[in-house]
Amino acid sequence: MDIVRIDGKTLTSDDLVGWLKLSGRFSHVVQDIIKEKLAATAARKHGLTASPDELQNRADQHRRALGLHRAKEANEFLDDASLSLEQYEAFLEDALLAEKMRADICSEAAIEEYFSLHAPQFDAVELSHLVVTGEGKAREIVSLLGEDPDSFDEIAAEHSTAESASDGGRVGKVMRGALNPTLEAKLFNASVGEVLGPFDADSENTFEIFSVTAKYDAVLDDTTRDAVSNLLYNEWLETAARDFKVEV
């Protein structure tokens, strides 16, 4: 299928697939499709359905999002995409069923139960850091901070090569799982106000120093709910992929 012509050269659907593969985006698109198809398949096996009204509402929302305000425009859109009305309806139904399946998996009760069992996983620390070149300079700065921990912002602004230097080295709140496990353990076990380092940074002969500015016990707020929901859904997808024998 031809997608577009540029200066007389035609880009086909095969060209698009090739471009997606070469750019590294193909696998992400495929994974998104697999996730939706898995959830929709499971929803049907669980007896979940999409009513005609739900399908119509979803179609209306989808057409508005695409700027298709009249039936003629919607039909022309499908024709241009070489898609039938049946394919379009199947697309909408799969999306609705996948959402319903996720809602069942990630119910409020399931989220609360997971959180109660894994609360420490959602603890957070607030960090500042600075990055310098040379171990000698790094150790000198650690010594200075040992004498005056409150000067971290000033020293970071003056000496750090990290982008955060302009903000006094502030990183902000960091949850478990975002850092190297060894470094994470040290930071989460540190006291507020404690300076840690120097640690080897990503680049050669660069070193990183941290200050723990605050610690937060896990709270089931909206951010944590989203994180738990994603964990529950991804765990379910891994199991579903085995149960339904997905082959790529």
Backbone as CSV, one residue per row, in Angstrom:
resi,resn,N_x,N_y,N_z,CA_x,CA_y,CA_z,C_x,C_y,C_z
1,MET,0.843,-1.192,0.000,0.000,0.000,0.000,0.880,1.244,0.000
2,ASP,0.580,2.192,-0.888,1.308,3.455,-0.932,0.846,4.364,0.208
3,ILE,1.801,4.978,0.891,1.477,5.857,2.011,1.612,7.319,1.616
4,VAL,2.721,7.642,0.960,2.958,9.038,0.584,3.954,9.082,-0.568
5,ARG,3.890,10.167,-1.342,4.868,10.397,-2.405,5.637,11.673,-2.074
6,ILE,6.964,11.585,-2.143,7.825,12.732,-1.871,8.777,12.915,-3.045
7,ASP,8.614,14.024,-3.737,9.458,14.327,-4.895,9.441,13.178,-5.901
8,GLY,8.252,12.618,-6.096,8.084,11.554,-7.075,8.411,10.165,-6.575
9,LYS,8.923,10.057,-5.346,9.260,8.747,-4.790,8.164,8.309,-3.830
10,THR,7.738,7.065,-3.987,6.622,6.539,-3.198,7.126,5.786,-1.975
11,LEU,6.507,6.094,-0.835,6.772,5.342,0.396,5.631,4.361,0.589
12,THR,5.946,3.066,0.582,4.925,2.032,0.736,4.854,1.567,2.184
13,SER,3.841,0.739,2.466,3.713,0.187,3.817,4.911,-0.694,4.151
14,ASP,5.456,-1.399,3.145,6.664,-2.204,3.380,7.851,-1.310,3.724
15,ASP,7.943,-0.166,3.050,9.012,0.790,3.368,8.874,1.287,4.804
16,LEU,7.626,1.531,5.215,7.374,2.014,6.571,7.821,0.989,7.603
17,VAL,7.476,-0.285,7.369,7.886,-1.345,8.294,9.410,-1.414,8.368
18,GLY,10.056,-1.323,7.212,11.516,-1.347,7.193,12.113,-0.186,7.959
19,TRP,11.519,1.000,7.796,12.007,2.185,8.501,11.829,2.030,10.006
20,LEU,10.675,1.502,10.415,10.428,1.287,11.843,11.439,0.319,12.437
21,LYS,11.770,-0.730,11.688,12.746,-1.704,12.176,14.129,-1.069,12.297
22,LEU,14.535,-0.339,11.258,15.865,0.266,11.260,16.005,1.344,12.328
23,SER,14.917,2.036,12.630,14.960,3.101,13.637,14.780,2.570,15.054
24,GLY,14.555,1.258,15.181,14.396,0.659,16.502,13.028,0.832,17.117
25,ARG,12.051,1.301,16.329,10.717,1.555,16.873,9.737,0.417,16.612
26,PHE,10.113,-0.486,15.727,9.189,-1.551,15.327,8.781,-2.414,16.512
27,SER,9.767,-2.812,17.325,9.466,-3.706,18.445,8.522,-3.049,19.438
28,HIS,8.641,-1.727,19.629,7.745,-1.028,20.560,6.309,-1.040,20.039
29,VAL,6.152,-0.822,18.737,4.818,-0.851,18.139,4.220,-2.245,18.270
30,VAL,5.028,-3.260,17.968,4.546,-4.641,18.056,4.160,-4.983,19.486
31,GLN,4.984,-4.568,20.453,4.676,-4.858,21.852,3.368,-4.212,22.286
32,ASP,3.117,-2.990,21.834,1.853,-2.321,22.171,0.661,-3.090,21.609
33,ILE,0.808,-3.579,20.375,-0.275,-4.351,19.752,-0.493,-5.657,20.508
34,ILE,0.605,-6.334,20.845,0.506,-7.612,21.556,-0.199,-7.422,22.898
35,LYS,0.172,-6.372,23.626,-0.441,-6.122,24.933,-1.948,-5.940,24.811
36,GLU,-2.364,-5.149,23.814,-3.796,-4.905,23.650,-4.521,-6.170,23.227
37,LYS,-3.925,-6.934,22.316,-4.556,-8.168,21.847,-4.647,-9.200,22.969
38,LEU,-3.600,-9.297,23.783,-3.628,-10.222,24.921,-4.757,-9.873,25.875
39,ALA,-4.848,-8.599,26.221,-5.873,-8.167,27.171,-7.268,-8.359,26.600
40,ALA,-7.447,-8.059,25.313,-8.762,-8.230,24.689,-9.147,-9.703,24.625
41,THR,-8.180,-10.564,24.307,-8.443,-12.007,24.259,-8.840,-12.530,25.634
42,ALA,-8.095,-12.106,26.660,-8.414,-12.533,28.021,-9.780,-12.015,28.448
43,ALA,-10.101,-10.788,28.059,-11.401,-10.210,28.417,-12.539,-11.058,27.860
44,ARG,-12.405,-11.484,26.612,-13.449,-12.325,26.008,-13.567,-13.653,26.744
45,LYS,-12.431,-14.230,27.131,-12.464,-15.495,27.864,-13.108,-15.325,29.239
46,HIS,-13.032,-14.117,29.787,-13.653,-13.828,31.085,-15.093,-13.348,30.942
47,GLY,-15.591,-13.353,29.732,-16.986,-12.976,29.516,-17.249,-11.492,29.459
48,LEU,-16.211,-10.688,29.342,-16.402,-9.245,29.234,-16.829,-8.888,27.808
49,THR,-17.684,-7.905,27.688,-18.184,-7.493,26.376,-18.212,-5.971,26.274
50,ALA,-18.322,-5.503,25.047,-18.496,-4.071,24.783,-19.877,-3.884,24.175
51,SER,-20.709,-3.094,24.815,-22.075,-2.886,24.336,-22.071,-1.990,23.099
52,PRO,-23.151,-2.034,22.306,-23.256,-1.145,21.138,-23.088,0.328,21.507
53,ASP,-23.658,0.730,22.650,-23.525,2.127,23.075,-22.068,2.475,23.387
54,GLU,-21.370,1.546,24.046,-19.961,1.782,24.366,-19.127,1.900,23.093
55,LEU,-19.420,1.024,22.131,-18.688,1.075,20.865,-18.959,2.375,20.115
56,GLN,-20.225,2.803,20.140,-20.574,4.042,19.452,-19.891,5.241,20.108
57,ASN,-19.897,5.263,21.442,-19.240,6.361,22.157,-17.738,6.391,21.868
58,ARG,-17.122,5.202,21.829,-15.691,5.140,21.539,-15.406,5.581,20.103
59,ALA,-16.272,5.189,19.185,-16.107,5.606,17.789,-16.210,7.123,17.672
60,ASP,-17.177,7.710,18.381,-17.345,9.164,18.350,-16.103,9.867,18.906
61,GLN,-15.587,9.344,20.019,-14.386,9.925,20.623,-13.194,9.821,19.673
62,HIS,-13.062,8.663,19.054,-11.928,8.423,18.158,-11.987,9.337,16.943
63,ARG,-13.182,9.473,16.379,-13.326,10.325,15.198,-13.056,11.793,15.544
64,ARG,-13.532,12.220,16.725,-13.265,13.605,17.133,-11.769,13.843,17.303
65,ALA,-11.087,12.848,17.893,-9.644,12.977,18.099,-8.898,13.102,16.776
66,LEU,-9.438,12.473,15.733,-8.815,12.527,14.409,-9.326,13.688,13.569
67,GLY,-10.266,14.446,14.127,-10.825,15.570,13.384,-11.803,15.162,12.306
68,LEU,-12.425,13.992,12.467,-13.395,13.481,11.486,-14.797,13.759,12.021
69,HIS,-15.369,14.874,11.647,-16.623,15.316,12.248,-17.862,14.891,11.468
70,ARG,-17.673,14.375,10.271,-18.818,13.923,9.477,-18.589,12.491,9.025
71,ALA,-19.698,11.784,8.780,-19.607,10.383,8.358,-18.796,10.253,7.077
72,LYS,-18.972,11.214,6.167,-18.236,11.174,4.900,-16.728,11.222,5.146
73,GLU,-16.307,12.070,6.087,-14.880,12.186,6.397,-14.341,10.887,6.995
74,ALA,-15.149,10.259,7.859,-14.729,8.994,8.466,-14.591,7.906,7.413
75,ASN,-15.543,7.852,6.483,-15.485,6.844,5.416,-14.276,7.067,4.516
76,GLU,-13.994,8.327,4.210,-12.829,8.641,3.380,-11.531,8.260,4.096
77,PHE,-11.511,8.467,5.415,-10.340,8.091,6.209,-10.086,6.586,6.115
78,LEU,-11.147,5.790,6.257,-11.004,4.336,6.170,-10.587,3.912,4.773
79,ASP,-11.163,4.544,3.763,-10.802,4.205,2.381,-9.324,4.502,2.121
80,ASP,-8.869,5.659,2.583,-7.466,6.035,2.384,-6.523,5.062,3.085
81,ALA,-6.980,4.522,4.218,-6.160,3.580,4.985,-6.342,2.142,4.526
82,SER,-7.184,1.939,3.509,-7.495,0.587,3.006,-8.018,-0.310,4.121
83,LEU,-8.875,0.261,4.956,-9.467,-0.477,6.067,-10.974,-0.560,5.884
84,SER,-11.525,-1.704,6.277,-12.972,-1.884,6.199,-13.627,-1.412,7.489
85,LEU,-14.934,-1.231,7.440,-15.682,-0.854,8.636,-15.560,-1.940,9.693
86,GLU,-15.530,-3.197,9.261,-15.400,-4.316,10.198,-14.057,-4.254,10.932
87,GLN,-13.001,-3.913,10.212,-11.685,-3.790,10.846,-11.670,-2.644,11.862
88,TYR,-12.330,-1.566,11.504,-12.394,-0.411,12.403,-13.153,-0.764,13.675
89,GLU,-14.274,-1.457,13.530,-15.066,-1.851,14.696,-14.297,-2.833,15.574
90,ALA,-13.539,-3.738,14.943,-12.737,-4.695,15.708,-11.650,-3.972,16.503
91,PHE,-11.067,-2.945,15.892,-10.050,-2.130,16.564,-10.633,-1.456,17.804
92,LEU,-11.810,-0.873,17.652,-12.459,-0.200,18.777,-12.829,-1.191,19.872
93,GLU,-13.350,-2.348,19.474,-13.767,-3.348,20.459,-12.569,-3.871,21.243
94,ASP,-11.458,-4.154,20.552,-10.259,-4.624,21.241,-9.778,-3.601,22.266
95,ALA,-9.796,-2.328,21.883,-9.337,-1.282,22.794,-10.224,-1.211,24.036
96,LEU,-11.537,-1.285,23.835,-12.468,-1.241,24.965,-12.292,-2.443,25.880
97,LEU,-12.199,-3.627,25.297,-12.064,-4.840,26.102,-10.736,-4.857,26.855
98,ALA,-9.684,-4.371,26.217,-8.384,-4.307,26.889,-8.456,-3.388,28.105
99,GLU,-9.143,-2.273,27.963,-9.311,-1.348,29.090,-10.106,-1.997,30.219
100,LYS,-11.146,-2.734,29.862,-11.960,-3.395,30.890,-11.151,-4.474,31.605
101,MET,-10.334,-5.195,30.858,-9.518,-6.237,31.469,-8.510,-5.618,32.428
102,ARG,-7.901,-4.528,32.007,-6.940,-3.862,32.892,-7.632,-3.340,34.147
103,ALA,-8.839,-2.808,33.995,-9.576,-2.303,35.155,-9.850,-3.425,36.150
104,ASP,-10.138,-4.629,35.650,-10.355,-5.776,36.533,-9.066,-6.176,37.246
105,ILE,-7.979,-6.218,36.490,-6.691,-6.630,37.053,-6.194,-5.619,38.077
106,CYS,-6.362,-4.351,37.754,-5.826,-3.269,38.586,-6.931,-2.585,39.383
107,SER,-7.783,-3.388,39.984,-8.865,-2.830,40.796,-8.291,-2.147,42.031
108,GLU,-9.087,-1.324,42.659,-8.634,-0.631,43.867,-8.241,-1.632,44.947
109,ALA,-9.005,-2.724,45.055,-8.691,-3.745,46.059,-7.341,-4.393,45.768
110,ALA,-7.075,-4.686,44.485,-5.808,-5.309,44.105,-4.637,-4.362,44.363
111,ILE,-4.838,-3.087,44.063,-3.789,-2.091,44.289,-3.486,-1.959,45.776
112,GLU,-4.528,-1.898,46.602,-4.327,-1.754,48.048,-3.642,-2.984,48.634
113,GLU,-4.017,-4.164,48.157,-3.393,-5.390,48.660,-1.911,-5.431,48.295
114,TYR,-1.596,-5.110,47.042,-0.197,-5.122,46.601,0.619,-4.114,47.407
115,PHE,0.046,-2.941,47.607,0.766,-1.902,48.348,1.018,-2.333,49.784
116,SER,0.031,-2.957,50.407,0.188,-3.369,51.803,1.297,-4.407,51.962
117,LEU,1.517,-5.212,50.927,2.542,-6.257,50.975,3.920,-5.756,50.546
118,HIS,3.949,-4.667,49.779,5.217,-4.203,49.205,5.465,-2.715,49.468
119,ALA,4.918,-2.182,50.539,5.012,-0.740,50.793,6.440,-0.192,50.738
120,PRO,7.436,-0.868,51.352,8.797,-0.306,51.319,9.334,-0.099,49.907
121,GLN,8.793,-0.844,48.961,9.219,-0.715,47.568,8.919,0.682,47.017
122,PHE,7.995,1.379,47.669,7.564,2.689,47.182,8.040,3.837,48.073
123,ASP,8.999,3.536,48.970,9.657,4.608,49.703,10.433,5.482,48.717
124,ALA,10.741,6.690,49.124,11.480,7.598,48.245,12.459,8.434,49.054
125,VAL,13.492,8.894,48.383,14.426,9.841,48.983,14.523,11.056,48.067
126,GLU,14.825,12.184,48.667,15.074,13.394,47.882,16.577,13.629,47.879
127,LEU,17.128,13.817,46.689,18.575,13.871,46.545,19.054,15.157,45.889
128,SER,20.280,15.510,46.232,21.070,16.455,45.457,22.365,15.729,45.102
129,HIS,22.985,16.125,43.996,24.244,15.480,43.635,25.138,16.476,42.913
130,LEU,26.398,16.107,42.839,27.337,16.883,42.031,28.310,15.913,41.379
131,VAL,28.790,16.293,40.219,29.719,15.467,39.446,30.965,16.289,39.165
132,VAL,32.134,15.698,39.448,33.397,16.396,39.193,34.377,15.446,38.515
133,THR,35.385,16.028,37.888,36.433,15.247,37.237,37.615,15.101,38.186
134,GLY,38.078,13.860,38.345,39.241,13.601,39.184,38.871,13.168,40.587
135,GLU,39.455,12.043,41.012,39.132,11.519,42.339,39.653,12.429,43.441
136,GLY,40.816,13.043,43.195,41.372,13.931,44.210,40.452,15.099,44.510
137,LYS,39.929,15.718,43.455,39.012,16.843,43.643,37.740,16.377,44.332
138,ALA,37.260,15.182,43.955,36.034,14.654,44.558,36.213,14.454,46.058
139,ARG,37.356,13.899,46.454,37.590,13.652,47.883,37.786,14.966,48.647
140,GLU,38.362,15.934,47.983,38.517,17.249,48.612,37.151,17.871,48.890
141,ILE,36.230,17.728,47.934,34.884,18.280,48.108,34.136,17.534,49.212
142,VAL,34.303,16.206,49.263,33.663,15.433,50.329,34.159,15.908,51.690
143,SER,35.448,16.210,51.779,36.018,16.708,53.037,35.415,18.060,53.416
144,LEU,35.268,18.941,52.416,34.658,20.248,52.671,33.213,20.101,53.137
145,LEU,32.491,19.196,52.501,31.087,18.980,52.857,30.957,18.335,54.231
146,GLY,31.960,17.550,54.615,31.942,16.965,55.946,31.995,18.034,57.023
147,GLU,32.705,19.120,56.724,32.799,20.233,57.668,31.576,21.140,57.602
148,ASP,30.970,21.229,56.402,29.824,22.135,56.233,28.829,21.526,55.233
149,PRO,28.012,20.553,55.684,27.063,19.893,54.775,26.069,20.856,54.131
150,ASP,25.779,21.967,54.816,24.794,22.916,54.284,25.306,23.680,53.061
151,SER,26.585,23.526,52.761,27.150,24.247,51.614,27.033,23.446,50.316
152,PHE,26.305,22.330,50.354,26.233,21.452,49.174,25.735,22.211,47.944
153,ASP,24.644,22.970,48.094,24.080,23.694,46.950,25.117,24.632,46.330
154,GLU,25.812,25.355,47.195,26.797,26.334,46.725,27.962,25.647,46.011
155,ILE,28.451,24.552,46.602,29.584,23.835,46.008,29.173,23.185,44.689
156,ALA,27.961,22.634,44.651,27.476,22.021,43.411,27.375,23.060,42.303
157,ALA,26.846,24.223,42.636,26.700,25.285,41.637,28.054,25.734,41.099
158,GLU,29.074,25.694,41.954,30.394,26.186,41.556,31.236,25.132,40.844
159,HIS,31.127,23.868,41.270,32.063,22.853,40.790,31.445,21.743,39.933
160,SER,30.158,21.483,40.062,29.573,20.323,39.384,29.498,20.529,37.873
161,THR,29.766,19.454,37.135,29.634,19.484,35.672,28.279,18.944,35.223
162,ALA,27.439,18.536,36.168,26.110,18.013,35.825,25.161,19.163,35.492
163,GLU,24.115,18.848,34.717,23.136,19.871,34.339,22.453,20.482,35.560
164,SER,22.360,19.690,36.634,21.675,20.162,37.844,22.465,21.219,38.604
165,ALA,23.686,21.515,38.161,24.520,22.492,38.870,23.832,23.842,38.978
166,SER,23.107,24.221,37.934,22.429,25.522,37.934,21.326,25.593,38.979
167,ASP,20.910,24.419,39.490,19.878,24.372,40.528,20.464,23.852,41.833
168,GLY,21.743,24.082,42.035,22.380,23.659,43.276,22.511,22.161,43.417
169,GLY,22.455,21.446,42.300,22.615,19.994,42.323,21.358,19.221,42.650
170,ARG,20.238,19.905,42.737,19.001,19.228,43.134,18.544,18.217,42.077
171,VAL,18.303,16.994,42.532,17.768,15.932,41.671,16.272,15.789,41.882
172,GLY,15.829,15.919,43.129,14.423,15.748,43.457,14.150,14.381,44.048
173,LYS,12.890,14.011,44.062,12.464,12.758,44.687,12.783,11.576,43.776
174,VAL,13.356,10.538,44.358,13.731,9.331,43.620,13.145,8.127,44.339
175,MET,12.441,7.275,43.594,11.849,6.073,44.180,12.785,4.887,44.012
176,ARG,12.540,3.851,44.781,13.321,2.625,44.662,13.188,2.067,43.243
177,GLY,14.275,1.467,42.775,14.266,0.876,41.444,14.792,1.791,40.365
178,ALA,15.016,3.061,40.704,15.474,4.018,39.692,16.999,4.098,39.618
179,LEU,17.687,3.503,40.599,19.141,3.627,40.671,19.810,2.262,40.659
180,ASN,21.114,2.275,40.476,21.910,1.065,40.631,21.638,0.476,42.020
181,PRO,21.362,-0.827,42.121,20.964,-1.419,43.409,21.944,-1.148,44.551
182,THR,23.246,-1.213,44.268,24.235,-0.978,45.323,24.178,0.461,45.817
183,LEU,24.127,1.398,44.870,24.030,2.817,45.227,22.707,3.101,45.923
184,GLU,21.636,2.509,45.409,20.308,2.714,45.994,20.289,2.302,47.462
185,ALA,20.866,1.156,47.768,20.873,0.671,49.152,21.573,1.666,50.076
186,LYS,22.686,2.227,49.618,23.421,3.183,50.452,22.628,4.468,50.662
187,LEU,21.995,4.953,49.607,21.249,6.208,49.712,20.004,6.055,50.576
188,PHE,19.297,4.938,50.422,18.067,4.748,51.194,18.359,4.429,52.661
189,ASN,19.560,3.946,52.953,19.927,3.661,54.341,20.607,4.850,55.014
190,ALA,20.864,5.906,54.256,21.539,7.084,54.804,20.571,7.935,55.616
191,SER,21.130,8.794,56.437,20.323,9.731,57.221,20.123,11.019,56.428
192,VAL,19.071,11.743,56.756,18.833,13.034,56.107,19.991,13.977,56.441
193,GLY,20.518,14.638,55.426,21.651,15.535,55.606,22.994,14.870,55.394
194,GLU,23.000,13.538,55.268,24.257,12.811,55.102,24.790,12.975,53.680
195,VAL,26.105,13.124,53.577,26.785,13.223,52.283,27.453,11.886,51.993
196,LEU,27.259,11.378,50.789,27.809,10.076,50.424,28.629,10.194,49.143
197,GLY,29.747,9.484,49.112,30.589,9.470,47.932,32.045,9.675,48.321
198,PRO,32.902,9.798,47.306,32.548,9.826,45.877,32.342,8.432,45.298
199,PHE,31.450,8.361,44.305,31.195,7.135,43.554,31.636,7.344,42.109
200,ASP,32.075,6.264,41.466,32.402,6.352,40.046,31.164,6.768,39.269
201,ALA,31.294,7.764,38.421,30.184,8.204,37.572,30.266,7.491,36.226
202,ASP,29.391,7.873,35.312,29.304,7.171,34.031,30.544,7.377,33.166
203,SER,31.097,8.579,33.168,32.245,8.882,32.314,33.554,8.557,33.033
204,GLU,34.597,8.317,32.245,35.896,7.973,32.807,36.454,9.125,33.645
205,ASN,36.976,8.773,34.812,37.607,9.736,35.725,36.645,10.815,36.210
206,THR,35.358,10.494,36.240,34.379,11.412,36.832,33.770,10.746,38.060
207,PHE,33.447,11.562,39.034,32.968,11.035,40.310,31.741,11.818,40.768
208,GLU,30.862,11.096,41.462,29.572,11.658,41.860,29.452,11.651,43.379
209,ILE,28.918,12.730,43.906,28.712,12.878,45.348,27.243,13.206,45.579
210,PHE,26.647,12.570,46.584,25.219,12.744,46.858,24.988,13.342,48.238
211,SER,23.873,14.036,48.352,23.366,14.483,49.649,21.903,14.068,49.741
212,VAL,21.553,13.395,50.832,20.159,12.995,51.057,19.472,14.142,51.791
213,THR,18.548,14.808,51.115,17.918,16.004,51.691,16.577,15.723,52.360
214,ALA,15.960,14.575,52.048,14.691,14.203,52.692,14.415,12.733,52.416
215,LYS,13.615,12.122,53.293,13.197,10.728,53.103,11.687,10.662,53.266
216,TYR,11.055,9.848,52.435,9.596,9.752,52.439,9.164,8.288,52.545
217,ASP,8.390,7.986,53.590,7.788,6.661,53.670,6.693,6.547,52.616
218,ALA,6.476,5.338,52.151,5.499,5.106,51.088,4.097,5.536,51.505
219,VAL,3.412,6.216,50.596,2.026,6.635,50.785,1.261,6.255,49.525
220,LEU,0.072,5.725,49.699,-0.713,5.304,48.539,-1.447,6.510,47.947
221,ASP,-0.670,7.390,47.312,-1.259,8.544,46.637,-1.464,8.211,45.156
222,ASP,-1.870,9.194,44.368,-2.166,8.936,42.956,-0.939,8.442,42.197
223,THR,0.219,9.009,42.501,1.446,8.593,41.817,1.774,7.145,42.122
224,THR,1.648,6.765,43.404,1.931,5.388,43.794,0.888,4.441,43.225
225,ARG,-0.374,4.871,43.194,-1.423,4.040,42.593,-1.096,3.724,41.134
226,ASP,-0.646,4.732,40.403,-0.283,4.513,38.999,0.879,3.531,38.888
227,ALA,1.857,3.673,39.776,3.015,2.781,39.743,2.608,1.347,40.059
228,VAL,1.756,1.166,41.073,1.284,-0.177,41.429,0.449,-0.763,40.298
229,SER,-0.409,0.054,39.708,-1.243,-0.404,38.597,-0.383,-0.906,37.447
230,ASN,0.670,-0.173,37.120,1.562,-0.592,36.036,2.269,-1.897,36.368
231,LEU,2.693,-2.041,37.622,3.347,-3.280,38.041,2.402,-4.470,37.939
232,LEU,1.189,-4.298,38.452,0.206,-5.381,38.399,-0.091,-5.784,36.961
233,TYR,-0.273,-4.789,36.108,-0.633,-5.074,34.717,0.522,-5.744,33.973
234,ASN,1.740,-5.264,34.193,2.892,-5.864,33.519,3.139,-7.289,33.990
235,GLU,2.926,-7.546,35.288,3.056,-8.914,35.795,2.006,-9.813,35.157
236,TRP,0.784,-9.291,35.047,-0.282,-10.074,34.419,0.042,-10.341,32.951
237,LEU,0.565,-9.351,32.236,0.898,-9.523,30.821,1.942,-10.616,30.627
238,GLU,2.929,-10.677,31.515,3.959,-11.713,31.412,3.341,-13.102,31.544
239,THR,2.422,-13.240,32.493,1.744,-14.527,32.675,0.845,-14.839,31.491
240,ALA,0.103,-13.843,31.027,-0.815,-14.040,29.902,-0.065,-14.425,28.641
241,ALA,1.114,-13.845,28.436,1.907,-14.158,27.241,2.298,-15.628,27.224
242,ARG,2.550,-16.200,28.407,2.865,-17.629,28.477,1.613,-18.475,28.294
243,ASP,0.523,-18.057,28.933,-0.721,-18.831,28.859,-1.273,-18.891,27.442
244,PHE,-1.158,-17.778,26.698,-1.703,-17.724,25.343,-0.664,-18.044,24.276
245,LYS,0.543,-18.428,24.711,1.601,-18.864,23.789,1.862,-17.837,22.684
246,VAL,2.264,-16.664,23.095,2.593,-15.618,22.124,3.925,-15.946,21.463
247,GLU,3.957,-15.923,20.150,5.176,-16.177,19.386,5.413,-15.002,18.449
248,VAL,6.593,-14.404,18.545,6.922,-13.244,17.702,8.024,-13.623,16.723
